[in-house]
Amino acid sequence: MFDSIDPPTLAVDGILSSSVAKGHRCFVSKFEHMPFFQVDLRIVHDISFVRIFNRMDVAGERFQNASILASVDGVQYKTCGSFKGPGLTRQVIDIACAEETNGRFVKVQILNNFLQLCEVQVYTL
C-alpha cells in the first residue's frame, strides 16, 4: 500500500505552482476510502468558497466526487459544497458553499483514491 510522505502542511504553504513529481510539494494521502484534508481556521468564520489547486503535472482526474465540509466544533460536520469532477491536471477548482455555512474546521474529502492537493484556500465573508 502507498504510504504518504507528503504532509498536509504542503497544501497550505502558499506555493501555487506545485506538483507531486517535482519536489513533492503537494499533500498526498494514502489510497483509502474517504481520505480527507482538514484545516483549522482557529475561530468560526462564515465560509464563502474553497479554492483547490489540483496537481500541476499529471493525474488531475483523481480529484473527483469531492465534498467540502465545515464544522464549528470538529465533531459535527455540515456539507458546504461539492465537486463531481473529474478534475483536470492544472485545474483550479472553486467550490462554493451554501448560504450560511460557518465553521472553524474545513474538510476536503473524496470517496476513494489518493487525495492530492497542491494548495487549499478557504475564503470567508
HELIX and SHEET records of a PDB file:
HELIX    1   1 PRO A    8  VAL A   12  5                                   5    
HELIX    2   2 GLY A   60  ARG A   62  5                                   3    
SHEET    1   A 2 PHE A  27  VAL A  28  0                                        
SHEET    2   A 2 GLN A 116  LEU A 117 -1                                        
SHEET    1   B 2 GLU A  32  HIS A  33  0                                        
SHEET    2   B 2 ASN A 112  ASN A 113 -1                                        
SHEET    1   C 5 LYS A  78  PHE A  83  0                                        
SHEET    2   C 5 ALA A  66  SER A  71 -1                                        
SHEET    3   C 5 ASN A 102  ILE A 110 -1                                        
SHEET    4   C 5 PHE A  36  PHE A  53 -1                                        
SHEET    5   C 5 VAL A  92  ALA A  96 -1                                        
SHEET    1   D 5 LYS A  78  PHE A  83  0                                        
SHEET    2   D 5 ALA A  66  SER A  71 -1                                        
SHEET    3   D 5 ASN A 102  ILE A 110 -1                                        
SHEET    4   D 5 PHE A  36  PHE A  53 -1                                        
SHEET    5   D 5 GLU A 119  THR A 124 -1                                        
END                                                                             
